[in-house]
Amino acid sequence: MVEAHPAVDRLLSLGLFMPNCSNMPSISTHEVVAQQWTYAENELLAQRAEALGFDYLFPVSRWRGFGGETNFLGTSLETTTWAAALLRATERINIFSTVHIPLFHPFVVAKMGATLAHMSGDRWGLNVVSGWSAREFGMMGVELAEHGRRYERTAAFIEILRGLWDSSQQPLNHKSDWYSVVDGEASPIPQRQPQIANAGTSADAQSMTARLCDWAFISTPSIDALGTLIKGIASQAAAHHRLVRTAIFPFLLWADSRSEAEDKLAAIIAAKDSEAADNWLHDLTAGSGSFDDFTKDMLAASGGGVHLVGTAADITEQLIEAHRLGVDAVMLTFPRYREDLERFARDIQPTLVRAGIVAPS
Ligand SMILES: Cc1cc2nc3c(=O)[nH]c(=O)nc-3n(C[C@H](O)[C@H](O)[C@H](O)COP(=O)(O)O)c2cc1C
């Protein structure tokens, strides 16, 4: 029996970290759902998630796969065009696009974002990533800056973006190492500022997020590790008189017994694509440190999301604990998205609703 948590007055929002890339979410050859990345599958999932009362869809942005037998994430749908179609195929759910800052000009994202907001009744949001894969950027001849500089550039980008979405700041002027804006203007503008999330957990990411973003999209190797990180971001945000919400992307694996769920995890890990996992790990951890406490097997099984493994009751308790520690939204990942979303709605969501932490759908 799960008790309600009267001490926590905010609700936990449900979302999906969508499979818009091939082989998501595991760097493994175990039971890969080959067509899961396609637009048709993504649209069915989006509509089903909306019908089940989910609030958010986040995509992954990728430009190249990670080699090996799976070429992990090697086939992927671009996330602003993907969001445009999904926003028109749904009515209520909020949909984000994920943008690599060094690959786009802020005027282009400002215009795309305003268009997406206009098309969707302001349901669009932006997830910014500062870039980390030399394999990916190297292919394009784009320099991968030193870690701290990446976030300085992202901060400049967001400042321009916010200015271009706010008529009171126009004509906009900005000068930094990356951008020069002279009498900048953009129209239309969204009716309200789109939500901006940053994906990353390093100290550089935290301070930029606290100052400029609405969401910290983070990952830790365990639920327990979330509390300190969330408090750190919240206290930095408070210094700027701001509130930042937190989202995570847990990997959910549940069965009738714990041992059965653990066997499923072991099977995914046993079939890991070592070459792709090495390439992923090599690029992701370079200059970061954020994933140092993840083992290669942990990363291989979920692509970097925290593992929630056990019975439905175990998973429910861990989600409640994440919420107690300050998580505002969970962007769920599953081995088999369509099937597991229905299982989640049957086995886990009703208990979260009864516990009073998730709104009834
Ligand atoms: C929740 C989450 C989602 C992410 N999504 C993407 C993505 O779609 N594309 C990408 O290139 N990187 C993605 N990343 C990687 C981050 O952008 C970042 O490079 C990485 O977390 C290391 O950054 P840090 O050293 O500041 O923590 C994601 C990271 C997290 C934690």
The ligand as a MOL file (V3000), in Angstrom:
LIG
                    3D

  0  0  0     0  0            999 V3000
M  V30 BEGIN CTAB
M  V30 COUNTS 31 33 0 0 0
M  V30 BEGIN ATOM
M  V30 1 C 18.6490 14.1040 -19.7820 0
M  V30 2 C 19.6930 14.3070 -20.8120 0
M  V30 3 C 19.3490 14.3870 -22.1510 0
M  V30 4 C 20.3260 14.6000 -23.1210 0
M  V30 5 N 19.9800 14.6580 -24.4520 0
M  V30 6 C 20.9520 14.8400 -25.3870 0
M  V30 7 C 20.6490 14.8940 -26.7640 0
M  V30 8 O 19.5070 14.7470 -27.1740 0
M  V30 9 N 21.6640 15.0850 -27.6310 0
M  V30 10 C 22.9410 15.2570 -27.2160 0
M  V30 11 O 23.8180 15.4500 -28.0410 0
M  V30 12 N 23.2500 15.2290 -25.9210 0
M  V30 13 C 22.3060 15.0090 -25.0060 0
M  V30 14 N 22.6450 14.9570 -23.6780 0
M  V30 15 C 24.0430 15.1610 -23.2810 0
M  V30 16 C 24.2040 16.5240 -22.6860 0
M  V30 17 O 23.9040 17.5220 -23.6090 0
M  V30 18 C 25.6010 16.7640 -22.1420 0
M  V30 19 O 26.5230 16.8840 -23.1440 0
M  V30 20 C 26.0590 15.7070 -21.2300 0
M  V30 21 O 25.0730 15.4620 -20.2590 0
M  V30 22 C 27.3390 16.1460 -20.5230 0
M  V30 23 O 27.1890 17.4630 -20.1140 0
M  V30 24 P 27.7330 17.9690 -18.7450 0
M  V30 25 O 29.1950 17.6420 -18.7630 0
M  V30 26 O 27.4930 19.4280 -18.6980 0
M  V30 27 O 26.9920 17.2380 -17.6620 0
M  V30 28 C 21.6750 14.7260 -22.7180 0
M  V30 29 C 22.0100 14.6460 -21.3590 0
M  V30 30 C 21.0410 14.4380 -20.4140 0
M  V30 31 C 21.4540 14.3690 -18.9590 0
M  V30 END ATOM
M  V30 BEGIN BOND
M  V30 1 1 1 2
M  V30 2 1 2 3
M  V30 3 2 2 30
M  V30 4 2 3 4
M  V30 5 1 4 5
M  V30 6 1 4 28
M  V30 7 2 5 6
M  V30 8 1 6 7
M  V30 9 1 6 13
M  V30 10 2 7 8
M  V30 11 1 7 9
M  V30 12 1 9 10
M  V30 13 2 10 11
M  V30 14 1 10 12
M  V30 15 2 12 13
M  V30 16 1 13 14
M  V30 17 1 14 15
M  V30 18 1 14 28
M  V30 19 1 15 16
M  V30 20 1 16 17
M  V30 21 1 16 18
M  V30 22 1 18 19
M  V30 23 1 18 20
M  V30 24 1 20 21
M  V30 25 1 20 22
M  V30 26 1 22 23
M  V30 27 1 23 24
M  V30 28 2 24 25
M  V30 29 1 24 26
M  V30 30 1 24 27
M  V30 31 2 28 29
M  V30 32 1 29 30
M  V30 33 1 30 31
M  V30 END BOND
M  V30 END CTAB
M  END
